[in-house]
C-alpha cells in the first residue's frame, strides 16, 4: 500500500476543506491541493497540472457548459421577473408564519425541483425567510439549514428532477431522469418527511431553551436597518400587486419538469433538459415580459453566473482527476469495489466518498462515474438502480463544510458562521441522505 500517497490524498482533502472554509478561491485551492497530491503520490508535477488537471477541467466544462448556461439564465430570468419572489410570497401566505420552517423548505424545494439555480433560490428566499423567522421568533441560525435542506437534500436526487445530479448518471447508465422506480421516489419522500420533522424538532428545542430571533452581525440584511424594518412588516396589497400571478410564476417550472421527463424517454436526457430549459426561459419571458426590464442584461448576468459556477466545479473535477492518477486512489476504488455485501454498496459508497473529496455532488459524479460505471455495468446490475444510487450517493457527503453552496449559503447569503449554523446541515444534508442511500441499497438488492 502506498502509505505516503494515501497520507497525501487525505492531507490534500483536509487542506482543500480548510482553504475553502477560509474563503480561498476554490480553483486556487484545488490547484494547490493538486500539487500536494502530485508530490506525495510520485507524479510528474508538469504532467499532473498541464495534462491531468486541465484535461479533467476542460472535459467537464465541454460536457456541461450548456446545461450550466441555460440553468443560470433560467434562474436569473425567474429572479428578474420577480416570479421567484412571487412563489416565495405565495407559500408564505398559504403556509403561514406559524410554520415558518416548512414555508422556507417548501419554497426552496419547489424552485429547485423546477430547475432554478441553487444560488438564485438562496438569495431569493432568504429575505422571506428572515421575515417569517422574525415573526415566529425562531433562531436565525436555522435558516441556512432550511435553505440547504430544501434546495439539495431531496430535490436534486429524486426521480424526474432537472438538476444536473440527476442528469449526469443518464450519460453512463443509459437511463432516463425518472430511473430508479418507486424506490427512488420513496427515498425522496423519506428524506423530505423525516428531514422536515427533524428540522422542526431542532428549532422547537432551541426555542424552548430560550433562543430567539436575532440577525447575526454579518447578515447582509442587518447592514441595512431600513430594509430590516421593512422585512419585519407584512407585505402590503400594493407590494403583492407588483409581483406576477402565482400561476404564471410557477408555469415555467412545471414546463421544465414535464418537458424533460417526456422528451427524456425518447432522446438523450441532456438534450431533453436543454430543450426544457429553453422552453422555460421563453415562456417566462413571454408571460412576464412587463416585469423583465433588462432582458439582455439578464442574459449577461446569467452567463457570468454560469461561468463562475461551472469553473468552480471544474476546478474540483480537475483536482479529482489528479487524485485519480495516484496508486492510493486506485487502492481506495478497489477496496470499495470488493466490499463484502451487495455489489451496489460499493458503487454508492464510491460516489459518496469521491463527492466528499471534491466537496461537490456534480463534480464528484463527473469523476466517479467514468471509473465506476463500467465496472458495475459489466456485472449486469440494474441500470435504473445504479442511476438512483449514484444520485443519492452524490447528495450526502458532498455537503461537507467546504461545499461551495454550503459556504455561500451560510456565510454570504445568511451572514452566519459554520460554528452556529452547520450542525443542522450536517444532520439534514449529510447524515439523513446517507441513511436513505443505505436503505435504498438494501431495497434494490432484495427486491
N, C-alpha and C positions, 0 to 999 in steps of 0.2 A: 504494500500500500504506500502511495506517495504521501508521506506524512507532511512534508513541507508544503506540497501543493494543496493538501486539504486545509492546513492552517492558513495558507494564503487565501484560499477561496472563502473560508469563514471570516477571516480578518477583513477581506475586501467588502464582504456584505455588511459587516458591522460598521466599517468605515463609511460605506455608502449611506447607511441609515443615519449615522452621526452627522455627516456633512449636510445631508438633506434637511435634517431637523435644525441644523444651524443656519439654514437659509442659503446654502451654497447652490448655485445653479446646477440642476440635475445633470446637464450634459458635461459640464466641467467635472463634477463629482464622478460621473461614470467613467470619464477618460482617466482620471487619477486612479480610480479603483481598478480599471483595466490594466494599468501599468503594474499595480501591485500583484495582480493575478499572473501577468506575464512573467514578471521577475521570479516569483516564488514557484511558478509552475514550469519554469525552464523553457519558456517560449522565446523566440526571437522577437525583441521589442518592436522592431520595424514591421515585421510581418503581422504581429498581433494588432498593432494600431492601424497600419495602412491597408491591410488585407482583411483580417478577421473582423475588427471593429467596424470598419467602413462598409464591408460587404453586408454585415448584419443591419447596419444603419440604413443603407440605401435600398436594400431589398425590401425591408419593411415599409419604407417610405413609398416606394414604387407600387407596392401591392395595395396600400390602404389610403393613399393620398386623397383620392376622390371621395371615399367614404367619410373621412375626416372633414374634407372641404364642405360637402353638402350638409353634413350634420351640423357643422359650426354655423353655416349660413342659415340653415333652418332655425337653429336656436336663436340666432341674432334677430331674424325676422319676427319670430314669436315674441321676443323681448321688445323690439322696437314698436310693434303694433299693439303692445300692451295686452296681448292675449294671454301671456304667461301670468301677468298680474290679475287679469280677469278671472282666470281659473283659480288662482290662489284666494282671491276675494270671495268667489262663489263658495269654495269649500269652507272658508272661514264662516260664512253666513249660514250654510247648511248644517255644519257640524257644531259650530258654536264655540265660545271661549272656554266653556267648562271642559271641553275635550280638546284643549289646545294641542296636546301632543299628537293625538290622532289626526288632527287637521293638518299639521305640518307634514307628517309622514305621508298622508293621503295626497297632498298637493305635490310633493316631490315624486311620489310613485307614479301618479297619473302622467306627469310631464315627461319623466324619463322613459316610461314604458311607451310613450308616444313618440320617442325619438329625439327629444330636446336634449341638447348638450348638458352634461352634468354641471359644468361651471355656470352656465346660464341659469339653470334651475336653482343652484345655491344662491346666487346673487339676487335672483328674482323673488325667492321665497323668504329670505332672511328678514327683511323689514316686516313682512306679515307675521312671521314667527315671533319677532320682538313684540309686536302689538298684542298677539294672543297670549304669550307668556307673561307679559306685563299685567294684562287684565286679570289673568288667573293667578297672578303672584307665584309663578313657578320659577325655579332656579334657571338662570340663563345658561349655565354650563351644560345643560342637556340639549340645547338647540343644535349644536354640531352633531351630536349623536342621532337626533331625529332626522336631520337633513341627510346624513350619510346613510342611515338605515333605509330611509325612503327612496334614496337615489340609486343605491347599488346592491343592497343585500339580497333582494329577491327579484327586482325588476330586470336586471341585466342578465340573469342566468335562467329565467323562466322560459318555457316554450313560447314561441311566437314573438319574443322581444326583438325590436330592431337594433338593440345595442350591439356593438361590434363583438363583444364577448360571446354572443350567441350566433354570430355570423362566421367568425373565424373557423370554428370546428367544421362547418359545412364544406370548407375547401379541402379538408383532409379525410373526412369520412364519407363524402358523397351524400350528405343528408340535407334535410330542409330545416328551416328555422323552428318548426314545430316538433323536431325529433325528440324522442325520449318518452313519448306517450303519457299515459296517466300518472306514471311515477314521477316524471318531471314536473307535471302540474301539481301533484300532491306535495312535492318538496317546496315548490314556490309558495303554496298556501301555508305549509307548515312554518316556514321562515317568517312569513308575513304575520300570522296569528300569534305564534309564540313570541316573536320579537316585539310585536305591539304590546302584548300583555307584560312582557319583561320590562320594556322601557317605561310603561305606565307605572309599574310597581316600583322601579327605581326612583322615579320622580316623586311619587307619593311618599316613599320612605324618607327622601331628602327633605320634603316639605314638613313632615312630622317632626324631623329633627331641628326644625327652626330655620332652614334655608328658605330665603325668599328671592324675589326678582331684584337683580341689580346689574346694570350694564358694566362689563369689565372696562378698565381704563383704556384698553387698546381697541375697544369697539369702534368701528367707523361711524356708528350712529351716535355714540357718546360725544364724539368730537364735534357734533353739530347739535347743540341742545335744542335749537328751534325745531329741527327735524324730529328729535326725540320726543318733544312735547306733542308734535303733530301726530306721531305714531301712537301716542297714548290715547288719542281720541278715536271715536267711531268714525268710520268712513261716512261722509255725507252723501245725500242723494245726488248732489251735483257732481261729486267725485265719481260715484258709480256710473253716472251718465257719460263720463269721459272714457269709459272702458268699453271695448267691444262686447257684444252679446255673448253669453257663455256658450251657446250652441255654435255660433260662428267661430269662437275661440278654440273650441275643442275639436271642430271638424277636421282641421289638418292632421291632428294627432291620430284620429280614428282612421283617416285615409291612409296614413303611412303604415299602420299596423295591418289593415285589411289588404292593401295592395301588396305589401311584402309577402304576406302569408298565402295569398292566392297565386301570385306570379312565381313565388318560390317553389311551388310544386311543379312548375313546368320549365324553369330556366335556372341558370346559375343564381344562387341566393344573393350573392354580392351585387350582381346586375339588377336583380329584383329590388334590392334595397336602394340602389342608386335611382331607379325609376320612381320608387315610392317617395323618396326624399324630394326628388324634383317636383313631383305632383304636389306634395305637401307645401313646398315653397311657393309654387304658382298659385295654389288655392288660397294660401294665407295672404299673398299679395293682392289677389283679386277681390277677396271678400272683405279685407280690412285695409284697403288702399288709403282710405281717408286718415288712418292713424299712422301710416308709413310716410313720414315726411322726407326722409333722405334715403331713397332706395339704393342708390349706388354707394353711398357711404356705408350702408348696412352690409352690402356685399363685400366692401373693402375690409371692414372690421371683422366680419365673419371669416374672411380669408386669412387675415392676420392671426385670428384666434386659432384657426385650423393649423396653421404653420407652427405656432408655438406649441400647441398640444401634441401634434404629431412629432415634432422634432424632439420634444422631451421624451416621448415614448420610444422613439428611435434610438435615443441616447442610451436608455437602459437595455434595449434589444441588442445594441452594439456591445454593451458590457457583457450581456449574457452570451453573445457569440464568442467573445474571447474566453469566457469561463468554460464554454463547451469544448474548447481545444485542449484543456489540461486533463491529465490522466485521472486526477481526483474527481473531476466531473463525470467521467466515464464510469468510475467506480461507484459513484452515487447512483447513476442511472441503472447500472447493472444490479445494484443492491435492491433497488425499487422493483425492477422487472422480476427479480427472483424472490420477492417476498412470499412467505407462506400464506396460504389463504386464497381467496378469489382473485383471478387474474386482473379483474377490473380495479382492484385495490391499488395495485402498482401504478396504473395509469392515473387514477385520481390523485394519489399522493405525489406522483411525479410532477403533475401540473401544479399542484398546490405549492410544493417546495420551490419550484423554479419561479413561480409568481412571487413567492416570498423573497427570493434572492433579488429579483428585479424591482419589487415594490410596485408592480403594475400587472393588472389582470390581462390586458390585451398584449402587453409586451411579453409577459410570461408565456401566454399561449403561442405567440409568434416564435418563441424559442423552443418550447417543449414539444409542440405537435409535430414539427418536421422530424424530430428524433423519435418520439414515442409512437406516433400514429402508425407508421409502417410496421413496427414491432407487433402491436396489438391487432392490427388488421390482418396480419399473416396468421394469427391464431384463430381466425374465423369468429370473432366475437361480434355481437350485435352492434352495428354502426350507430344506431339510434341511442343505445345505452352509453356507448363511448362518447358520443357528442354531448349528451346531457351531463355526464360525469366530468368531462373536461370543462364544460361551462361552470358547473357547480364548484369544481376544484379551483377555478380561477377566481372565484368570488369569496374566498376565505382568507388565506394567509397573505393575499395581496394587500389587504387593508392594514398592514403593519404601520408603525408610526411614520415611516419615510414615504408612504404612498403619496403621490402628488396631489390627488383630490382631498385626501385627509388633511395634509398640511395646509392646502389652500382654504378648506372649509373651516378648520379650527382657528387658524391664525389670521388669514387675510379677510375672509368673509365675516367671521364672528368675533374676531379680536380676542379669542380665548388662548389659553395655554394647553399644551398636551397634558400637563400635570392635573389640571382641573377637568378637562373635557374628554380625554382619550378613553377612560375606563368604559363608559357606555358603548363607545365604538368598538372596543375590544370584545365586549360581550356579544353585541348585536351583529357586527360585520366580520368577525373573525371566528369566535367560538361557535356561535349558532349556525352559520353556513357550513362550517366544518362538520358539525354534528349531522346536519342534513345530508352532507356528502357521504358520510359513513353509512347512514340509514339507506341512502339510495344504492350504495354498493351492495348492501345486503339484499335489498329488494330486487335489483336487477339480476343478482346472482342466483336467487332461489325461485323467481317467477318466470 
